[in-house]
C-alpha cells in the first residue's frame, strides 16, 4: 500500500517520540527508495546496505530535527541517505573512480528521486529561495541539494565556519516562514 506524504511525516513525528512501531512502519515504507539512493551513490550493494542501516540509526536519533528543515519528509530522508552515502564514499581510499563519482554528483545537483518527490514543492521553494540573498541561497543549495559540508561551503564563500552555520540556520528559518505563507 502506498503511503502518503502525511503518513510518512506522521511516522517521523512518532519516531521522534520514541515509537518503535512507527519506526518499523517508516522502515517498511521508505527503505527500498533510500536503499536505491545509497546504491546509486556507492555503486556497491553491500556498502549500500551498511549505509542504509546507518541512515535509519540517524533517523531514530534525529527524527526530532525533521521539522526544522521545511522540506517534505521524503526529501529529508533522501537527504539523510544521500549525505551518509557521500560520507562513506569520501571515507574510502581516494581513487580516480571515487573522485570522478564525487565530481559527477556535485555537478548533477539533486538526484532524480528528490526531484520527483519535490516536484510539487519545487516552484514554491524556488520562489522562496529567490527571496534570499543570492550567496545565502547558493549556500543552502550547496548544503541541502549538493551535499557539500559546512567546511566546504565556508571555504567556497570565504567566510568563517560559524558564519556559514549562521547563514544556513537563518536561511532555513526564512525559507520556513516563506513556505508557511
C-alpha positions in Angstrom: 0.0 0.0 0.0 1.4 3.4 -1.0 2.0 5.8 1.8 1.1 9.5 1.5 3.5 12.2 2.4 1.5 13.0 5.5 1.7 9.3 6.6 5.5 9.4 6.3 5.5 12.7 8.2 3.3 11.3 10.9 5.7 8.3 11.2 8.7 10.5 11.6 7.0 12.6 14.2 6.1 9.4 16.1 9.7 8.1 15.8 10.8 11.4 17.3 8.7 10.4 20.3 10.4 7.0 20.6 7.6 5.0 18.9 9.3 1.7 17.7 6.2 0.6 15.8 6.2 3.8 13.8 9.9 3.3 13.2 9.3 -0.2 11.7 6.5 1.2 9.6 8.8 4.0 8.4 11.4 1.5 7.5 8.9 -0.6 5.6 7.6 2.4 3.7 10.9 4.0 2.8 13.8 1.6 3.0 13.6 0.5 -0.7 13.8 4.0 -2.0 16.5 5.0 0.4 18.5 1.9 -0.4 18.3 2.9 -4.1 19.7 6.3 -3.2 22.6 4.7 -1.3 23.2 2.2 -4.1 23.2 4.9 -6.8 25.9 6.9 -4.9 28.1 4.0 -3.8 27.6 1.5 -6.7 28.2 -1.3 -4.2 25.3 -3.4 -2.8 27.0 -4.5 0.5 28.2 -1.0 1.2 24.8 0.5 0.4 23.1 -2.0 2.8 25.6 -0.9 5.6 24.9 2.8 4.9 21.1 2.2 4.9 21.5 0.8 8.5 23.4 3.9 9.5 20.7 6.1 7.9 18.0 4.5 9.9 20.1 4.9 13.1 20.4 8.5 12.3 16.7 8.8 11.6 16.0 7.1 15.0 18.3 9.5 16.8 17.4 12.7 14.9 13.8 12.4 13.9 13.0 15.4 16.1 15.1 17.5 13.7 12.8 16.8 10.7 10.5 19.8 11.3 13.5 22.2 11.4 14.2 21.9 7.7 11.0 23.0 5.9 11.2 20.2 3.3 8.9 17.3 2.6 9.5 14.2 4.7 10.8 12.1 1.8 13.2 14.9 0.7 14.6 15.0 4.3 15.0 11.2 4.4 16.6 11.2 0.9 19.0 13.9 2.0 20.0 12.0 5.1 20.6 8.8 3.0 22.5 10.7 0.2 24.7 12.5 2.7 25.5 9.3 4.5 26.4 7.6 1.3 28.6 10.5 0.2 30.3 10.5 3.6 31.0 6.8 3.1 32.3 7.5 -0.4 34.6 10.2 0.9 35.9 7.8 3.6 37.1 5.3 1.0 40.7 5.4 0.0 40.9 8.2 -2.6 41.0 6.8 -6.2 40.3 8.3 -9.6 36.9 6.5 -9.7 35.8 7.9 -6.3 36.9 11.4 -7.3 35.1 11.4 -10.6 31.9 10.0 -8.8 32.0 12.9 -6.3 32.5 15.4 -9.2 29.6 13.9 -11.1 27.3 14.1 -8.0 28.3 17.7 -7.3 27.7 18.7 -10.9 24.4 16.9 -11.2 22.6 18.7 -8.3 19.7 16.8 -6.6 19.1 13.3 -7.7 16.0 12.1 -9.7 14.3 10.7 -6.6 14.5 14.0 -4.7 13.4 15.9 -7.9 10.4 13.7 -8.4 9.2 13.9 -4.8 9.8 17.6 -4.5 8.2 18.4 -7.9 5.1 19.8 -6.4 7.1 21.9 -4.0 9.9 22.9 -6.4 8.2 26.1 -7.7 7.4 27.4 -4.3 10.8 26.5 -2.9 12.4 28.3 -5.9 10.3 31.4 -5.2 11.3 31.4 -1.5 15.0 30.8 -2.4 14.7 33.8 -4.7 13.8 36.0 -1.7 17.1 35.1 0.0 20.4 36.9 -0.6 21.9 35.2 -3.7 25.0 34.0 -1.8 22.9 32.5 1.0 20.6 30.8 -1.5 23.7 29.3 -3.2 24.9 28.1 0.2 21.6 26.5 1.0 21.6 24.7 -2.4 25.2 23.6 -1.8 24.4 22.2 1.7 21.0 20.6 1.1 20.9 19.7 -2.5 24.5 19.1 -3.4 25.6 17.5 -0.1 28.5 19.9 0.5 29.8 20.1 4.0 29.7 23.3 6.1 33.5 23.4 5.9 33.5 23.2 2.1 30.9 26.0 1.9 32.8 28.2 4.3 35.9 27.9 2.2 33.9 28.4 -1.1 32.3 31.6 0.2 35.4 32.7 2.2 33.6 33.1 5.5 34.3 31.6 8.9 32.7 28.2 9.6 30.4 29.6 12.3 29.3 32.4 9.9 28.3 29.7 7.4 26.3 27.8 10.1 24.5 31.0 10.9 23.8 31.7 7.2 22.3 28.3 6.8 20.3 28.4 10.0 18.8 31.8 9.3 18.2 31.0 5.6 16.3 27.9 6.6 14.2 29.9 9.1 13.4 32.4 6.3 12.5 29.6 3.9 10.2 28.0 6.5 8.5 31.4 7.1 8.1 31.9 3.3 6.8 28.4 2.8 4.2 28.8 5.5 2.7 31.9 4.0 
